[in-house]
Amino acid sequence: MRGYEFPRHYIRSVKHAISRRQRYVQYSTIAARLVRQALKSDIRADAMKRDGVQGLQMSKCS
């Protein structure tokens, strides 16, 4: 006897939600980088230190 299997539509909706979230994180990272680059030079140095810092780690979902 096999274990419980999730319905296909549920799996598709979860994968879609994960994909949407990943696209938003990428979008917000790009937007933050552009804002930092647009700052005046005296403030830009401090902001650029945060350019490589990202609180989330992205990995491919299978």
Phi, psi and omega in degrees: 000133181272156178286180181291136176245134177290146176298147183301321181295328178291315180297318179297319182291325177292316178298321179295318179295319178296317179298317179299318180295319179295319178296322179294318179297318178296317179299313183292328176295316179295317180297318179296319179297318179294321178296317179298321180291334182275352181291158175295154189300327181291330180267335186300321183302315179293321182290325182291339176297331181271359186297321182273354183275126178223129183283344182247147176249127183266137174219152183284131178271137179254000000 
